[in-house]
Amino acid sequence: MSPTTLPAGPEHGHVTFLGAGPGDPGLLTLRAVEALANADVLVAEHEVLDVVRAHARSGVAVVNTEPGPSSDPHPGTGTPQLTVVDGQSTTVGAPAVRDAAHLVMEAARGGRRVVRAVSGDPGLDTYAAEEMLACAAAGVPFEVVPGVAAAVGVPAYAGVPLRDAQGADVRFVDAQTASDRCWTEVGASDGTVVVSTTLESVAAAAGELVSAGRKPDTPMTVTVAGTTTRQRTWTATLGTIAQTLKQAKVLPSPDGGRPVIAVVGERSAAAQREQLSWFESKPLFGWKVLVPRTKEQAASLSDQLRSYGAVPHEVPTIAVEPPRTPQQMERAVKGLVTGRYEWIAFTSVNAVKAVREKFEEYGLDARAFAGIKVAAVGEQTAKALVAFGVKPDLVPSGEQSAAGLLEDWPPYDPVFDPIDRVFLPRADIATETLVAGLIELGWEVDDVTAYRTVRASPPPAETREAIKGGGFDAVLFTSSSTVRNLVGIAGKPHNVTVIACIGPATAKTAEEHGLRVDVMAPEPSVHKLAEALADFGMRRRAAAVEAGDPVTRPSERRPGARRRRTT
């Protein structure tokens, strides 16, 4: 579509002013997710676009309100430029000349459902308030979906409660717009002060409070990139914060100032942050973890890593392609329908996908499994079957593997089993463990190639450089093939990168490729592997704290890493 052309819609439009919170996507409200799913047009500030766009429906028109050139002394507060992006494309159009309020109302008048997303809460956003007034004046219906304000959410993630049992007074100050009278009032009080400012202006804000009457030894915390895995917090006093930031080698940013939240006060629990810092003390906080799987395969694993504070980065090492000769698969699926099999065993999500696609090709659905017993090698494969509409009859009660499946598989009994045949759709490189075990149990097996696995294309150059240069803190290897394929398409991980392997065979392959194995899963499960990495990170953090050393990520130990700007 052209840069400012929006799709046609019904006669009556609507605008939702939506707060996207301070940065953590998990802080979006249920109402916000619902509004985004129904939006025809999404107008979002560039810093929250990734947070909200993930919940928008396919085909939504996306408008990115990038700050335009301005002589304004506070960057980012000038007239925004607009860039419209097709919801199904990554192509960015040319800047438009109309402002956000104009486009929001134009879209609503054209019958579209518009979501106007801002960081934090709409009630604290100057431009959102102006746009609401414009909608009201024009008779455009609108609603407001509140969001978590940065001034409240960031201290919570930093482990700094704003009130104690005595119920201290809490004042909120925007340092960029605060008047002398405002500083005088908060300086004269003994309550907690939450200051929204920039990292470059923290020392000046501290000076204003001291000049207004606050003692220089008043506790102060400063948090940058709050609620994200880039979050970092410094604890000091009003009199020492400038020196603390200098010693931390926090350099000025080229964009004119990074937003931060500073909390000042005797009763702000700054002194207790070591015990209350639940977010930054997560075992893998800020770790960039390479997951050699596709985004679909790695979904639950990546979610688990995020719960430990890590930043997962999925890199597919294999690609799935149809079998070279489809006749065998076609005969097996027809046999499934005509009653040839007693069991069908799925050993991977890809096997489920291959059978499902063949079913759809023939106009079949899950009802074709009626009367057939279904086995799944593990929880993820079972979930894929449930999504297909099939509830597995057998999932390993112990080890999530072919060996674990065999442990629970019943032997063939001619009295109770009218048919002795098992349909086993698998990859072309699958091992013979399951086939041999089923034959030993008395079953006949149709071992069918449902799909082929081939080495994936190399990842982008930036990712390859990060792998070889130590930009990743850890890599999770879930099979020997992931080791061979990752090294083949991207190179060998740097020696500072923590290598975690799912089992002895995978570890042996990693060592054969010159890698030092640091973590081994206690059992062959991707989730146990993630747990083992988290335990490793927790022990590493505890050792640094006990030795009085700064807590750093593995990637920060590589040559030149300490010279990079602190973020």
C-alpha positions as CSV (number, residue, x, y, z in Angstrom):
1,M,0.0,0.0,0.0
2,S,1.1,3.6,-0.4
3,P,2.6,5.3,2.7
4,T,-0.5,7.0,3.9
5,T,-3.3,4.9,2.3
6,L,-5.4,3.0,4.7
7,P,-7.8,0.1,3.9
8,A,-11.5,0.7,3.6
9,G,-13.8,-0.4,6.5
10,P,-17.3,-0.2,7.9
11,E,-19.1,3.1,8.3
12,H,-18.4,3.8,12.0
13,G,-14.9,3.8,13.4
14,H,-13.5,3.8,16.9
15,V,-10.2,4.7,18.6
16,T,-8.6,2.9,21.5
17,F,-5.8,4.8,23.4
18,L,-3.7,2.0,24.8
19,G,-0.9,2.0,27.3
20,A,1.8,-0.5,26.4
21,G,3.6,-0.3,29.7
22,P,7.3,0.5,30.4
23,G,8.8,-2.2,28.2
24,D,8.1,-5.8,29.4
25,P,5.6,-7.3,26.9
26,G,4.1,-9.3,29.7
27,L,2.8,-6.2,31.3
28,L,0.1,-5.6,28.6
29,T,-3.3,-6.0,30.1
30,L,-5.9,-8.6,28.8
31,R,-8.0,-5.7,27.5
32,A,-5.0,-4.3,25.6
33,V,-4.4,-7.7,23.9
34,E,-8.1,-7.9,23.0
35,A,-8.1,-4.4,21.4
36,L,-4.9,-5.1,19.5
37,A,-6.4,-8.4,18.1
38,N,-9.4,-6.4,16.7
39,A,-7.5,-3.4,15.3
40,D,-7.6,-2.4,11.6
41,V,-5.0,0.3,12.1
42,L,-2.2,0.3,14.7
43,V,-0.6,3.7,15.4
44,A,2.4,3.1,17.8
45,E,5.4,5.0,19.2
46,H,8.5,3.4,17.8
47,E,9.7,2.3,21.3
48,V,6.6,0.2,21.9
49,L,5.9,-1.1,18.4
50,D,7.5,-4.5,18.9
51,V,5.6,-4.9,22.2
52,V,2.2,-4.3,20.7
53,R,2.6,-5.5,17.1
54,A,3.0,-9.2,18.2
55,H,-0.7,-9.1,19.3
56,A,-2.1,-7.5,16.2
57,R,-3.9,-9.5,13.6
58,S,-2.5,-10.3,10.2
59,G,-3.0,-7.5,7.7
60,V,-3.3,-4.7,10.2
61,A,-2.0,-1.3,8.9
62,V,0.9,-0.3,11.1
63,V,1.9,3.3,11.6
64,N,5.2,4.0,13.3
65,T,5.4,7.5,14.8
66,E,9.1,8.2,14.5
67,P,10.3,11.5,16.0
68,G,11.1,14.0,13.3
69,P,14.0,16.5,13.1
70,S,13.4,19.3,15.6
71,S,15.1,22.1,17.4
72,D,13.3,21.2,20.5
73,P,15.8,20.9,23.4
74,H,14.1,17.6,24.5
75,P,14.6,15.1,21.6
76,G,11.6,13.0,20.8
77,T,9.1,15.7,21.7
78,G,8.9,17.4,18.3
79,T,6.2,16.8,15.6
80,P,6.3,13.1,14.7
81,Q,6.8,11.8,11.3
82,L,4.7,8.9,10.2
83,T,5.7,5.7,8.5
84,V,3.0,3.2,7.4
85,V,4.0,-0.4,7.2
86,D,1.9,-3.2,5.7
87,G,1.0,-5.6,8.5
88,Q,2.1,-8.5,6.3
89,S,5.4,-6.9,5.2
90,T,8.6,-5.6,6.6
91,T,8.9,-2.9,4.0
92,V,8.9,0.7,5.4
93,G,7.4,3.5,3.4
94,A,8.5,7.1,3.0
95,P,7.8,9.6,5.8
96,A,4.4,11.3,5.7
97,V,3.6,14.9,6.5
98,R,0.5,14.5,8.6
99,D,0.7,14.1,12.4
100,A,-0.6,11.2,14.4
101,A,-3.8,12.9,15.6
102,H,-4.8,13.7,12.0
103,L,-4.2,10.1,10.8
104,V,-5.9,8.6,13.8
105,M,-9.1,10.6,13.2
106,E,-9.0,10.1,9.5
107,A,-8.8,6.3,9.9
108,A,-11.6,6.4,12.5
109,R,-13.8,8.5,10.3
110,G,-13.2,6.0,7.5
111,G,-14.7,3.3,9.7
112,R,-11.6,1.7,10.9
113,R,-10.9,0.4,14.4
114,V,-7.8,2.3,15.5
115,V,-5.4,1.5,18.3
116,R,-3.2,4.3,19.4
117,A,-0.4,2.8,21.5
118,V,1.9,4.8,23.7
119,S,4.5,3.8,26.3
120,G,3.5,3.7,29.9
121,D,-0.1,4.9,30.5
122,P,-2.1,7.1,28.1
123,G,-3.2,9.4,31.0
124,L,0.4,10.5,31.5
125,D,1.2,11.0,27.8
126,T,0.9,14.7,26.6
127,Y,0.2,13.8,23.0
128,A,-2.3,11.1,23.9
129,A,-4.3,13.7,25.9
130,E,-4.3,16.1,23.0
131,E,-5.4,13.4,20.6
132,M,-8.3,12.4,22.9
133,L,-9.4,16.0,23.0
134,A,-9.3,16.2,19.2
135,C,-11.4,13.0,18.9
136,A,-13.9,14.4,21.4
137,A,-14.1,17.7,19.5
138,A,-14.6,15.8,16.2
139,G,-17.2,13.4,17.6
140,V,-15.0,10.4,17.1
141,P,-15.8,7.7,19.7
142,F,-12.8,6.5,21.7
143,E,-11.9,4.5,24.8
144,V,-8.8,4.4,27.1
145,V,-7.0,1.2,28.1
146,P,-4.7,2.0,31.0
147,G,-1.2,0.7,31.0
148,V,1.5,0.3,33.7
149,A,3.2,3.7,34.2
150,A,7.0,3.6,34.1
151,A,7.2,5.6,37.3
152,V,5.4,2.7,39.1
153,G,6.4,-0.4,37.1
154,V,10.2,0.3,36.9
155,P,10.7,0.6,40.7
156,A,8.8,-2.6,41.2
157,Y,11.1,-4.4,38.8
158,A,14.1,-2.8,40.4
159,G,13.1,-4.1,43.8
160,V,12.3,-0.7,45.3
161,P,8.9,-0.5,46.9
162,L,7.6,3.1,47.0
163,R,5.8,2.9,50.3
164,D,6.5,1.1,53.6
165,A,4.4,0.1,56.5
166,Q,4.3,3.7,57.7
167,G,2.7,4.8,54.4
168,A,5.3,7.4,53.3
169,D,4.1,10.1,51.0
170,V,5.1,9.5,47.3
171,R,5.7,12.4,44.9
172,F,6.3,12.0,41.1
173,V,8.4,14.5,39.2
174,D,9.2,14.8,35.5
175,A,12.7,16.4,35.6
176,Q,12.3,17.8,32.1
177,T,9.3,19.9,32.9
178,A,9.6,20.4,36.7
179,S,9.6,24.1,37.9
180,D,11.6,25.6,40.7
181,R,8.5,25.5,42.9
182,C,8.1,21.8,42.2
183,W,11.7,21.0,43.3
184,T,11.3,23.2,46.4
185,E,8.1,21.3,47.4
186,V,9.6,17.8,47.0
187,G,12.8,18.9,48.6
188,A,11.0,20.1,51.7
189,S,9.1,16.9,52.1
190,D,10.4,13.7,53.7
191,G,8.5,11.4,51.4
192,T,9.6,9.2,48.5
193,V,10.3,11.0,45.2
194,V,10.1,9.2,41.9
195,V,12.0,11.2,39.2
196,S,11.5,10.6,35.5
197,T,14.6,11.9,33.8
198,T,17.5,10.9,31.5
199,L,20.7,9.1,32.6
200,E,22.7,12.2,31.5
201,S,20.6,14.4,33.8
202,V,20.4,12.3,36.9
203,A,23.2,14.2,38.7
204,A,21.5,17.5,37.9
205,A,18.2,16.2,39.4
206,A,20.1,15.0,42.5
207,G,21.6,18.5,42.8
208,E,18.2,20.1,42.6
209,L,16.9,18.0,45.4
210,V,19.9,18.8,47.6
211,S,19.6,22.5,46.9
212,A,15.9,22.3,47.9
213,G,16.7,20.8,51.3
214,R,17.2,17.0,50.9
215,K,20.3,15.7,52.7
216,P,23.2,14.5,50.5
217,D,23.2,11.1,52.2
218,T,19.6,10.4,51.2
219,P,19.4,7.0,49.5
220,M,18.8,7.0,45.7
221,T,18.4,4.3,43.1
222,V,18.7,4.9,39.3
223,T,17.3,2.3,36.8
224,V,17.8,2.4,33.1
225,A,15.9,0.2,30.5
226,G,13.5,-0.8,33.3
227,T,11.3,-4.0,33.0
228,T,13.4,-5.3,30.1
229,T,16.3,-7.7,30.2
230,R,18.6,-4.8,29.5
231,Q,17.6,-3.3,32.9
232,R,20.4,-2.1,35.2
233,T,20.1,-0.4,38.5
234,W,22.6,1.6,40.6
235,T,22.2,2.3,44.3
236,A,23.9,5.4,45.8
237,T,22.9,8.6,47.6
238,L,22.1,12.1,46.2
239,G,25.6,13.2,47.0
240,T,27.4,10.2,45.4
241,I,25.3,9.2,42.4
242,A,27.4,11.2,40.0
243,Q,30.6,9.5,41.1
244,T,28.8,6.1,41.1
245,L,27.8,6.5,37.5
246,K,31.2,7.7,36.6
247,Q,32.9,4.7,38.2
248,A,30.4,2.4,36.3
249,K,31.7,4.0,33.1
250,V,28.3,4.9,31.9
251,L,29.0,7.0,28.8
252,P,26.7,9.7,27.3
253,S,24.4,8.3,24.7
254,P,24.5,9.7,21.1
255,D,20.7,10.1,21.0
256,G,20.5,12.9,23.6
257,G,19.5,10.9,26.7
258,R,18.3,7.5,27.8
259,P,15.2,7.6,30.0
260,V,15.6,6.4,33.5
261,I,13.5,6.3,36.7
262,A,15.2,7.5,39.9
263,V,13.8,6.8,43.4
264,V,14.9,9.0,46.3
265,G,13.9,8.7,49.9
266,E,14.8,7.3,53.4
267,R,11.8,5.0,53.3
268,S,12.0,3.9,49.6
269,A,13.7,0.6,50.6
270,A,16.8,1.5,48.6
271,A,18.9,0.0,51.3
272,Q,17.0,-3.3,51.1
273,R,17.3,-3.6,47.3
274,E,19.8,-6.5,47.6
275,Q,17.1,-8.6,49.2
276,L,14.2,-7.2,47.0
277,S,15.8,-7.2,43.6
278,W,13.8,-10.2,42.2
279,F,14.2,-9.3,38.5
280,E,17.9,-8.5,38.0
281,S,18.8,-11.4,40.3
282,K,17.2,-14.0,38.0
283,P,19.8,-16.8,37.2
284,L,20.2,-15.9,33.5
285,F,19.3,-12.2,33.7
286,G,20.4,-10.5,30.5
287,W,22.0,-13.6,29.0
288,K,21.7,-13.9,25.3
289,V,21.1,-17.6,24.7
290,L,21.4,-19.2,21.2
291,V,18.7,-21.8,20.6
292,P,19.5,-23.8,17.4
293,R,15.8,-24.5,16.6
294,T,13.1,-22.9,14.5
295,K,10.9,-20.3,16.3
296,E,7.9,-22.8,16.2
297,Q,9.9,-25.6,17.7
298,A,11.6,-23.4,20.3
299,A,8.4,-21.6,21.6
300,S,8.0,-23.3,25.0
301,L,11.8,-23.5,25.5
302,S,12.3,-19.8,24.7
303,D,9.4,-19.0,27.1
304,Q,11.2,-21.0,29.8
305,L,14.5,-19.2,29.2
306,R,12.7,-15.8,29.4
307,S,11.3,-16.8,32.8
308,Y,15.0,-17.1,33.9
309,G,15.7,-13.6,32.6
310,A,17.4,-14.7,29.4
311,V,17.1,-13.3,25.9
312,P,16.6,-16.3,23.6
313,H,17.7,-16.1,20.0
314,E,16.4,-18.9,17.7
315,V,18.6,-20.0,14.8
316,P,17.2,-22.9,12.7
317,T,20.0,-25.4,11.9
318,I,17.8,-27.8,9.8
319,A,15.1,-27.3,7.2
320,V,12.3,-29.7,6.7
321,E,11.4,-30.9,3.2
322,P,8.9,-33.5,1.8
323,P,10.2,-37.0,1.0
324,R,11.7,-37.4,-2.5
325,T,9.2,-40.2,-3.3
326,P,5.8,-39.4,-1.7
327,Q,4.2,-42.8,-2.7
328,Q,5.2,-44.6,0.5
329,M,3.6,-41.9,2.7
330,E,0.5,-41.8,0.6
331,R,0.0,-45.6,0.9
332,A,0.5,-45.4,4.6
333,V,-2.1,-42.6,5.1
334,K,-4.6,-44.5,3.0
335,G,-3.9,-47.6,5.1
336,L,-4.5,-45.6,8.2
337,V,-8.0,-44.8,7.0
338,T,-8.8,-48.3,5.8
339,G,-7.8,-50.0,9.1
340,R,-4.4,-51.3,8.3
341,Y,-2.9,-50.2,11.6
342,E,-3.5,-50.7,15.3
343,W,-1.1,-47.9,16.4
344,I,0.5,-44.7,14.9
345,A,3.5,-43.4,16.7
346,F,4.7,-39.8,16.4
347,T,8.3,-39.0,17.3
348,S,8.4,-35.3,16.5
349,V,6.3,-32.2,15.9
350,N,7.5,-32.4,12.3
351,A,6.0,-35.8,11.9
352,V,2.6,-34.5,13.2
353,K,2.8,-31.7,10.7
354,A,3.7,-34.0,7.8
355,V,0.7,-36.3,8.5
356,R,-1.6,-33.3,9.0
357,E,-0.6,-31.8,5.7
358,K,-1.2,-35.1,3.9
359,F,-4.6,-35.4,5.6
360,E,-5.6,-31.9,4.4
361,E,-4.4,-32.8,0.9
362,Y,-6.9,-35.7,1.0
363,G,-9.7,-33.7,2.6
364,L,-9.4,-35.6,5.9
365,D,-9.4,-34.4,9.5
366,A,-8.7,-35.8,13.0
367,R,-11.8,-38.0,12.8
368,A,-9.8,-40.4,10.6
369,F,-7.9,-41.5,13.7
370,A,-11.1,-43.1,15.1
371,G,-10.3,-46.6,16.4
372,I,-6.5,-46.1,16.1
373,K,-4.2,-45.9,19.1
374,V,-1.9,-42.8,19.0
375,A,1.5,-42.5,20.7
376,A,3.6,-39.4,21.1
377,V,7.3,-39.4,22.1
378,G,7.0,-36.4,24.4
379,E,5.0,-33.4,25.6
380,Q,5.7,-31.1,22.7
381,T,4.7,-33.8,20.2
382,A,1.6,-34.5,22.3
383,K,0.7,-30.7,22.2
384,A,1.0,-30.7,18.4
385,L,-1.4,-33.6,18.3
386,V,-3.9,-32.0,20.6
387,A,-3.8,-28.9,18.4
388,F,-4.6,-31.2,15.5
389,G,-7.6,-32.5,17.4
390,V,-6.1,-35.8,18.5
391,K,-5.6,-36.8,22.1
392,P,-2.6,-39.3,22.4
393,D,-3.3,-42.6,24.1
394,L,0.3,-43.1,25.1
395,V,3.0,-40.6,26.2
396,P,6.2,-41.7,28.1
397,S,5.7,-41.5,31.8
398,G,9.4,-41.1,32.3
399,E,12.1,-40.2,29.8
400,Q,10.8,-38.1,26.9
401,S,12.5,-40.1,24.2
402,A,12.1,-43.2,22.0
403,A,13.6,-45.3,24.8
404,G,11.1,-43.8,27.3
405,L,8.2,-44.6,24.9
406,L,9.3,-48.2,24.6
407,E,9.4,-48.5,28.4
408,D,5.6,-47.9,28.4
409,W,4.6,-49.5,25.1
410,P,2.5,-52.7,25.5
411,P,3.7,-56.0,23.9
412,Y,1.6,-57.3,21.0
413,D,-1.2,-59.6,22.3
414,P,-3.1,-61.5,19.6
415,V,-6.1,-61.8,22.0
416,F,-6.5,-58.1,22.6
417,D,-4.9,-56.6,19.5
418,P,-6.8,-57.5,16.3
419,I,-4.1,-55.9,14.2
420,D,-0.3,-56.2,14.8
421,R,1.0,-53.3,12.7
422,V,2.3,-49.9,13.7
423,F,2.6,-46.8,11.4
424,L,5.7,-44.9,12.2
425,P,6.1,-41.6,10.2
426,R,9.6,-40.2,10.8
427,A,12.5,-38.3,9.4
428,D,14.8,-39.8,6.9
429,I,17.7,-39.7,9.4
430,A,15.9,-41.2,12.4
431,T,17.6,-43.8,14.5
432,E,16.5,-47.5,14.6
433,T,15.9,-47.6,18.3
434,L,12.1,-47.4,18.2
435,V,11.7,-49.7,15.3
436,A,13.9,-52.4,16.8
437,G,12.2,-52.1,20.2
438,L,8.7,-52.4,18.7
439,I,9.7,-55.5,16.7
440,E,11.1,-57.0,19.9
441,L,7.7,-56.4,21.5
442,G,6.1,-58.4,18.7
443,W,4.8,-55.6,16.5
444,E,5.2,-55.2,12.7
445,V,6.4,-51.7,11.8
446,D,5.8,-49.6,8.7
447,D,8.8,-47.3,9.0
448,V,7.8,-44.5,6.6
449,T,9.8,-41.4,5.6
450,A,7.4,-38.6,6.3
451,Y,9.9,-35.8,5.8
452,R,13.5,-35.1,5.1
453,T,15.8,-32.9,7.2
454,V,18.4,-30.9,5.4
455,R,20.9,-28.3,6.6
456,A,19.4,-24.9,6.9
457,S,20.7,-21.8,5.2
458,P,23.3,-19.8,7.1
459,P,21.9,-17.2,9.6
460,P,22.5,-13.4,8.9
461,A,26.1,-12.2,9.0
462,E,25.5,-10.4,12.2
463,T,24.4,-13.6,14.0
464,R,27.4,-15.5,12.6
465,E,29.8,-12.8,13.9
466,A,28.1,-12.9,17.3
467,I,28.4,-16.7,17.4
468,K,32.1,-16.7,16.5
469,G,33.0,-13.5,18.3
470,G,31.5,-14.3,21.7
471,G,28.3,-12.3,21.4
472,F,26.2,-15.1,22.9
473,D,26.4,-16.0,26.5
474,A,25.3,-19.6,26.0
475,V,24.1,-22.1,23.4
476,L,21.8,-25.0,23.9
477,F,22.5,-28.1,21.9
478,T,19.5,-30.5,21.8
479,S,21.1,-33.2,19.6
480,S,24.3,-34.1,17.8
481,S,22.9,-32.9,14.5
482,T,22.4,-29.4,16.0
483,V,26.1,-29.3,16.9
484,R,27.2,-30.3,13.4
485,N,24.8,-28.2,11.6
486,L,25.4,-25.0,13.6
487,V,29.1,-25.3,13.2
488,G,28.6,-26.0,9.5
489,I,26.4,-23.0,8.8
490,A,27.7,-20.4,11.3
491,G,31.0,-21.5,12.7
492,K,32.2,-22.6,16.1
493,P,31.0,-20.7,19.2
494,H,33.6,-18.6,21.0
495,N,35.3,-20.1,24.0
496,V,33.6,-17.7,26.4
497,T,30.2,-19.0,25.4
498,V,28.7,-21.5,27.8
499,I,28.0,-24.8,26.0
500,A,25.0,-26.8,27.3
501,C,24.2,-30.2,25.9
502,I,21.1,-32.4,26.3
503,G,23.0,-35.6,26.8
504,P,26.3,-37.6,26.6
505,A,26.0,-38.3,22.9
506,T,25.5,-34.6,22.1
507,A,28.3,-33.6,24.5
508,K,30.7,-36.0,22.8
509,T,29.9,-34.5,19.4
510,A,30.4,-31.0,20.8
511,E,33.8,-32.0,22.2
512,E,34.7,-33.6,18.8
513,H,34.2,-30.2,17.3
514,G,36.5,-28.6,19.8
515,L,33.9,-27.2,22.2
516,R,34.2,-27.2,26.0
517,V,30.9,-28.6,27.5
518,D,29.9,-26.7,30.6
519,V,26.4,-27.9,31.3
520,M,24.7,-31.3,30.9
521,A,21.0,-32.0,31.3
522,P,20.3,-34.6,34.1
523,E,17.9,-36.3,31.6
524,P,17.3,-35.9,27.8
525,S,14.7,-33.2,28.0
526,V,14.9,-29.7,26.5
527,H,13.2,-28.3,29.6
528,K,15.7,-30.1,31.9
529,L,18.5,-28.7,29.8
530,A,17.2,-25.1,30.3
531,E,16.9,-25.8,34.1
532,A,20.5,-27.1,34.2
533,L,21.7,-23.9,32.4
534,A,19.7,-21.8,35.0
535,D,21.3,-23.7,37.8
536,F,24.7,-23.0,36.3
537,G,23.9,-19.3,36.0
538,M,22.7,-19.2,39.6
539,R,25.9,-20.9,40.9
540,R,28.0,-18.5,38.9
541,R,26.1,-15.5,40.2
542,A,26.4,-16.7,43.8
543,A,30.1,-17.3,43.5
544,A,30.6,-13.7,42.1
545,V,28.6,-12.2,45.0
546,E,30.5,-14.3,47.6
547,A,33.8,-13.2,46.2
548,G,32.7,-9.6,46.1
549,D,33.1,-9.5,42.3
550,P,30.7,-7.7,40.0
551,V,28.0,-10.0,38.5
552,T,28.8,-10.2,34.7
553,R,27.6,-12.3,31.8
554,P,30.0,-14.7,30.0
555,S,30.0,-12.5,26.9
556,E,31.4,-9.6,29.0
557,R,34.6,-11.6,29.5
558,R,35.6,-11.7,25.9
559,P,38.4,-9.4,24.8
560,G,37.2,-5.8,24.2
561,A,33.7,-6.5,25.8
562,R,34.4,-4.3,28.8
563,R,35.2,-1.3,26.6
564,R,31.7,-1.3,25.2
565,R,29.2,1.3,26.3
566,T,27.2,0.3,29.4
567,T,23.5,0.1,28.6
